[in-house]
Amino acid sequence: MNHELKIWSEYYKDIISKIKRFEIRKYDRNFQVGDQLILREFEPCKECNGGGKVVTSITTGNEEITECDCKKPHGKYTGNGCVTSVDYVLNGGQFGIEKDYCVMSITVVSSRKTYK
């Protein structure tokens, strides 16, 4: 199965250069060995950090959460992307990994400068 996912630029560059050979994701897609991750490089909005919400500290020590003015997807795709194969899946709930997450060992299969 193919899974198309956003990946922030700093992590994308590490995957392409083969420094980062794993991916940690929320386990909401039933990732399996043999699946392919289509990772599209993404630069999140500087205001909301890609989450759509802005957190500001108030002098009383409280935080105020407001909606960001940017539009979905709360950032922009760079056009770069790569395809990786999933070699191993370590499900959460063990070894300090949250139950709803997984760690995947991945191998880059191909990359493109302009990915659509």
C-alpha positions as CSV (number, residue, x, y, z in Angstrom):
1,M,0.0,0.0,0.0
2,N,1.2,3.6,-0.7
3,H,0.9,6.3,1.9
4,E,1.4,9.9,0.8
5,L,2.7,12.0,3.7
6,K,4.1,15.5,4.5
7,I,7.7,15.7,5.8
8,W,9.3,18.8,7.0
9,S,12.4,20.0,5.0
10,E,15.0,19.3,7.7
11,Y,13.9,15.7,8.0
12,Y,13.4,15.2,4.3
13,K,17.0,16.3,3.6
14,D,18.3,13.8,6.2
15,I,16.3,11.0,4.6
16,I,17.6,11.8,1.1
17,S,21.2,11.9,2.4
18,K,20.6,8.6,4.2
19,I,21.4,10.0,7.6
20,K,17.9,9.3,8.8
21,R,16.7,5.8,8.0
22,F,13.6,5.7,10.1
23,E,10.2,7.5,10.3
24,I,8.1,8.0,13.4
25,R,4.4,8.4,12.7
26,K,1.0,8.2,14.3
27,Y,-0.2,4.7,13.7
28,D,-3.5,5.7,12.0
29,R,-2.8,4.1,8.6
30,N,-2.0,0.5,9.4
31,F,1.6,0.8,8.2
32,Q,3.0,-2.6,7.2
33,V,6.3,-4.0,6.0
34,G,6.4,-3.7,2.2
35,D,4.3,-0.5,2.1
36,Q,5.7,2.6,0.3
37,L,5.8,6.0,1.9
38,I,5.6,8.8,-0.6
39,L,7.2,11.7,1.4
40,R,6.5,15.2,0.1
41,E,8.8,17.9,1.4
42,F,6.8,20.5,3.3
43,E,7.6,23.9,4.8
44,P,5.2,24.7,7.6
45,C,3.8,28.1,8.2
46,K,6.1,30.1,10.5
47,E,3.2,31.3,12.6
48,C,1.4,28.1,13.5
49,N,4.3,25.6,12.7
50,G,1.9,23.7,10.4
51,G,-0.7,23.0,13.0
52,G,-3.2,25.7,12.3
53,K,-3.1,27.1,15.8
54,V,-1.0,29.9,17.3
55,V,0.0,29.7,21.0
56,T,0.9,33.0,22.6
57,S,2.0,33.5,26.2
58,I,0.2,36.0,28.3
59,T,2.1,37.8,31.1
60,T,0.0,36.0,33.7
61,G,1.7,32.8,32.7
62,N,-1.3,31.5,30.8
63,E,-1.4,30.7,27.2
64,E,-3.9,31.8,24.6
65,I,-4.6,29.6,21.6
66,T,-6.0,31.2,18.4
67,E,-6.5,30.1,14.8
68,C,-3.8,30.9,12.4
69,D,-4.6,33.2,9.4
70,C,-2.8,30.9,7.0
71,K,-4.9,28.5,5.0
72,K,-4.7,24.7,4.9
73,P,-2.3,22.9,4.5
74,H,-0.7,25.5,6.9
75,G,2.4,25.8,4.9
76,K,3.6,24.9,1.4
77,Y,5.0,21.9,-0.5
78,T,8.4,22.5,-2.0
79,G,7.9,20.2,-5.0
80,N,10.6,17.7,-3.7
81,G,9.6,14.2,-2.8
82,C,10.8,10.7,-2.4
83,V,9.5,7.2,-2.3
84,T,10.7,4.9,0.5
85,S,9.9,1.3,1.3
86,V,9.0,0.2,4.8
87,D,11.4,-2.5,5.9
88,Y,10.3,-2.9,9.6
89,V,7.5,-1.6,11.8
90,L,7.9,-1.3,15.6
91,N,4.5,-0.6,17.1
92,G,4.0,1.7,20.0
93,G,3.0,0.7,23.5
94,Q,6.6,-0.6,24.2
95,F,10.1,0.7,24.6
96,G,8.9,4.2,25.5
97,I,7.0,4.6,22.2
98,E,3.5,6.0,22.7
99,K,0.7,3.5,22.0
100,D,-0.7,5.4,19.0
101,Y,2.6,5.7,17.2
102,C,5.1,3.5,15.4
103,V,8.7,3.6,14.3
104,M,9.4,2.4,10.8
105,S,12.8,1.4,9.3
106,I,12.8,2.8,5.7
107,T,14.9,2.7,2.6
108,V,14.8,5.4,-0.1
109,V,13.7,3.9,-3.4
110,S,13.7,7.1,-5.6
111,S,13.6,10.8,-5.2
112,R,12.5,13.7,-7.5
113,K,13.3,17.4,-7.6
114,T,9.8,18.2,-8.7
115,Y,7.1,16.0,-7.2
116,K,3.4,16.5,-7.9
